[in-house]
Amino acid sequence: MKLWSIRGNSQKLDGGSMFGNAPKAMWERWAQPDEQNRIDLACRALLASPLNGKTVLFETGIGAFFEPKLRERYGVQEDRHVLVDSLRAAGFEHEDIDVVVLSHLHFDHAGGLLAPWTEGRQPELLFPNATYLVGASHWERARHPHPRDRASFIPELPALLESSGRLEIVEGPCSQALGETVRFSFSDGHTPGLMLAEIVGPETVDGQPHGGVVFCADLIPGRSWVHLPITMGYDRNAELLIDEKRAFLEDKLARNVHLFFTHDPGCALAQVVRDEKGRYRTIHEVAELVARPLGAHSLAA
């Protein structure tokens, strides 16, 4: 199996929102803001093939579904569907994807499911041969959003996914589409039922898989958020998220599972360590993955 990091459309969002209650004097050392106080963000997907005999895409980024006014409001930098271009550069078309794994349905993670905006045209799903995986708890949130996060969802998307006939609602640690090759866990601090997908590693120690890769989604958007107290203003429950993040990082450290970041503009993959003061940080940072074999040694190379 090989792994690719697939670039989608990039964003510029308010730095204060992205770093929650951290003071600007701290976070601007990690992410330099522009004159509007916005920082650069990636919307990066992970492609794995063959995985359980299939070509699997983890998330789709924000895509190009927004009309021009909303594209400007949300800081989307390109008007074309960058993810589709990036897939093609890696040797794949969107029709080649067998499974799309969605950590959640906020527009910056699921908007890439849709064809680019065209005036007068209704939203239309891409990936016509793919099974779409969504966690059960989050599926209910997307269908019945809270006023606090209603604007984060694409209103037409749940009906489009359901009517495709290719939607699988995931309720436990494994899915029908991917079997034992991908293990799911769930988090509620960012949004109810955020689904964290771990590609199971090649080694087994004491009955536990080691050396895999986990798609961190919005639990840990990038390297800066590995630091436990750092959360986003978009998180629904910052204290819960910190507790979830601590348990998550402790587990990944113990099992040498590499972290894949969707929003970090400069790092796709890293290994987590804990320093002498007990703080988590990253090492062996990799900017991009191009047909990288899965394995503890090859990932760190």
C-alpha positions in Angstrom: 0.0 0.0 0.0 1.1 3.5 -0.8 0.1 6.9 0.7 -0.2 10.3 -1.0 -1.0 13.7 0.6 -3.5 15.3 -1.7 -3.7 19.1 -1.7 -7.1 20.7 -1.9 -8.2 24.3 -2.1 -6.3 26.5 0.5 -7.9 29.0 2.9 -7.0 32.1 4.9 -8.9 32.3 8.2 -8.8 34.6 11.2 -5.8 33.6 13.4 -7.6 34.4 16.6 -10.5 32.0 15.7 -8.0 29.2 14.8 -6.1 29.5 18.1 -9.0 30.1 20.5 -8.0 31.8 23.7 -4.2 31.7 23.0 -2.9 35.3 22.8 -1.7 36.6 19.4 1.8 37.2 20.8 2.0 33.4 21.2 0.3 32.1 18.0 1.9 34.5 15.6 5.2 32.7 16.2 3.6 29.6 14.7 1.5 31.2 11.9 2.3 34.7 10.5 -1.0 36.7 10.0 -1.7 38.9 7.0 -3.0 42.5 7.2 -6.5 41.1 7.9 -5.2 38.9 10.8 -5.7 35.8 8.6 -3.4 32.8 8.6 -2.7 30.3 5.8 -4.4 26.9 6.1 -4.3 23.8 3.9 -7.2 21.5 3.2 -5.2 18.3 2.7 -6.6 14.9 2.0 -4.9 11.5 2.4 -5.0 8.9 -0.4 -4.3 5.2 0.3 -4.1 2.5 -2.4 -4.6 -0.3 -2.3 -6.3 -0.4 1.1 -8.4 -3.5 1.6 -8.1 -3.8 -2.1 -9.5 -0.4 -2.7 -8.5 3.2 -3.5 -9.5 5.2 -0.4 -9.6 9.0 0.0 -9.7 10.4 3.5 -11.6 13.7 3.3 -12.0 16.0 0.4 -11.1 19.5 1.7 -13.2 22.6 1.0 -13.4 22.3 -2.7 -14.8 24.9 -5.1 -18.5 24.7 -4.4 -18.9 28.2 -3.0 -20.3 31.0 -5.1 -17.8 33.9 -5.5 -19.1 36.0 -2.6 -18.9 33.1 -0.1 -15.6 32.0 -1.5 -14.2 35.4 -0.6 -15.9 35.5 2.8 -14.3 32.1 3.8 -10.9 32.9 2.4 -10.8 30.2 -0.3 -7.9 31.1 -2.5 -8.5 29.2 -5.7 -11.7 29.1 -7.9 -10.9 25.7 -9.5 -11.3 22.3 -7.7 -7.7 21.9 -6.6 -8.3 18.4 -5.1 -9.3 17.0 -8.5 -6.2 18.5 -10.1 -4.0 17.0 -7.3 -5.6 13.6 -7.6 -4.9 13.7 -11.4 -1.3 14.7 -10.7 -1.0 11.6 -8.5 -2.3 9.4 -11.3 -6.0 9.1 -10.2 -9.3 10.5 -11.3 -12.2 11.2 -8.9 -14.0 8.3 -10.6 -11.2 6.0 -9.4 -12.0 6.4 -5.8 -13.7 3.5 -4.1 -14.2 4.9 -0.6 -14.4 8.4 0.7 -13.9 8.6 4.5 -15.3 11.8 6.1 -14.3 12.7 9.6 -17.2 15.2 9.7 -19.3 17.2 7.3 -18.2 20.8 8.0 -17.8 22.4 4.6 -14.0 22.7 4.8 -13.7 18.9 5.1 -16.6 17.8 2.9 -17.1 20.6 0.3 -14.7 18.8 -2.1 -17.4 16.1 -2.5 -19.2 18.6 -4.8 -18.6 19.8 -8.3 -17.3 23.4 -8.7 -19.9 26.1 -8.5 -21.5 27.1 -11.7 -24.2 29.8 -11.8 -27.7 28.4 -12.1 -26.6 24.8 -11.4 -27.6 22.8 -8.4 -25.0 21.1 -6.1 -23.8 17.8 -7.6 -21.8 15.0 -6.0 -18.4 13.9 -7.4 -16.8 10.4 -6.8 -19.6 8.5 -8.5 -18.1 5.0 -7.7 -17.3 5.7 -4.1 -18.9 4.6 -0.8 -19.1 7.5 1.5 -18.3 6.8 5.2 -19.8 9.1 7.9 -20.0 8.5 11.7 -23.5 7.9 13.1 -23.5 10.5 15.8 -22.1 13.2 13.4 -24.6 12.2 10.7 -27.4 13.2 13.1 -25.6 16.5 13.9 -25.3 17.3 10.2 -29.0 16.5 9.6 -30.1 18.6 12.6 -27.3 21.2 13.3 -27.2 23.4 16.3 -27.5 27.2 15.7 -23.9 27.6 16.8 -22.6 25.5 13.9 -25.4 25.5 11.3 -23.3 27.7 9.0 -20.5 25.1 9.0 -22.7 22.6 7.1 -23.7 22.4 3.5 -27.5 22.2 3.7 -28.0 20.1 0.5 -25.2 17.6 1.3 -27.0 15.0 3.6 -29.8 14.5 1.1 -27.3 14.1 -1.8 -25.3 11.5 0.2 -28.4 9.6 1.2 -29.9 9.6 -2.3 -26.6 8.3 -3.8 -27.3 4.9 -2.4 -23.6 4.6 -1.4 -23.7 6.1 2.1 -22.4 3.9 5.0 -23.1 5.1 8.5 -20.3 4.0 10.8 -21.3 3.1 14.4 -18.2 1.3 15.7 -14.5 0.8 15.3 -14.7 -0.8 11.8 -16.8 -0.3 8.6 -18.2 -2.8 6.1 -16.3 -1.0 3.3 -12.8 -1.2 4.9 -13.0 -4.1 7.4 -10.2 -4.4 9.8 -7.7 -2.3 7.8 -9.0 1.0 9.2 -9.9 1.5 12.8 -12.2 4.3 13.9 -12.5 6.3 17.1 -14.7 9.2 17.9 -14.4 12.6 19.5 -17.0 15.2 20.6 -14.9 18.3 21.6 -14.8 19.8 18.1 -18.2 18.5 16.9 -20.4 15.6 18.0 -19.1 12.4 16.6 -15.9 13.5 14.8 -14.6 10.3 13.3 -10.8 9.7 13.5 -9.6 7.1 11.0 -6.4 5.1 11.7 -4.9 3.1 8.9 -3.8 0.0 10.8 0.0 -0.4 11.0 2.0 -3.4 9.9 3.2 -4.5 13.3 1.4 -6.0 16.3 2.6 -5.7 19.8 0.7 -7.2 22.7 -2.3 -7.5 20.4 -2.3 -3.9 19.4 -1.4 -2.5 16.0 1.7 -0.3 15.7 3.2 1.9 13.0 0.0 3.1 11.4 -1.2 6.6 10.3 -4.2 8.5 11.8 -6.1 11.3 10.1 -6.3 13.9 12.9 -9.0 16.0 11.3 -10.0 18.9 13.5 -9.0 17.3 16.8 -5.4 18.3 15.9 -5.5 20.5 12.7 -1.7 20.9 12.6 1.6 20.9 14.5 0.7 23.9 16.7 -2.4 22.2 18.1 -0.4 19.2 19.3 0.3 21.4 22.3 -2.5 20.4 24.7 -3.9 23.8 25.7 -4.2 25.0 22.2 -7.8 24.7 20.8 -9.8 26.5 18.2 -12.6 29.0 18.7 -14.7 26.7 16.4 -14.5 23.9 18.9 -17.8 23.3 20.7 -16.2 22.2 24.0 -12.6 23.2 24.5 -12.0 21.4 27.8 -13.5 18.2 26.5 -11.3 18.4 23.4 -8.2 18.9 25.5 -9.0 15.7 27.5 -9.7 13.8 24.3 -6.5 15.1 22.7 -4.4 14.0 25.7 -5.8 10.4 25.5 -5.5 10.4 21.7 -1.8 11.5 21.8 -0.9 9.2 24.6 -2.3 6.3 22.6 -0.6 7.2 19.3 2.7 7.8 21.1 2.5 4.4 22.8 1.8 2.6 19.5 4.0 4.7 17.2 1.1 5.9 15.1 2.0 8.8 12.8 -0.2 11.9 12.7 -1.6 13.2 9.4 -2.6 16.9 9.4 -5.2 18.4 7.2 -4.8 22.1 7.9 -1.1 22.5 8.5 0.2 24.3 5.3 3.8 23.0 5.8 3.4 19.5 7.3 1.4 16.5 6.1 2.8 13.9 8.5 4.7 13.8 11.7 5.6 11.5 14.7 4.6 12.6 18.2 7.0 12.5 21.1 6.9 13.9 24.7 9.7 16.1 25.9 11.4 16.2 29.3 8.7 18.6 30.6 5.9 16.2 29.6 4.8 18.3 26.6 3.8 16.7 23.3 5.6 17.9 20.2 6.3 16.5 16.7 9.4 15.1 15.0 10.2 13.6 11.6 8.0 16.1 9.9 7.2 15.4 6.3 5.8 18.1 4.0 4.2 15.9 1.4 3.7 12.2 0.8 4.1 10.8 -2.8 3.5 7.1 -3.1 5.0 6.6 0.4 4.9 3.0 1.6 3.2 2.4 5.0 5.6 1.3 7.6 7.3 2.8 10.6 10.7 3.1 9.0 9.5 4.2 5.6 7.2 6.9 7.0 9.9 8.5 9.1 12.4 8.5 6.2 
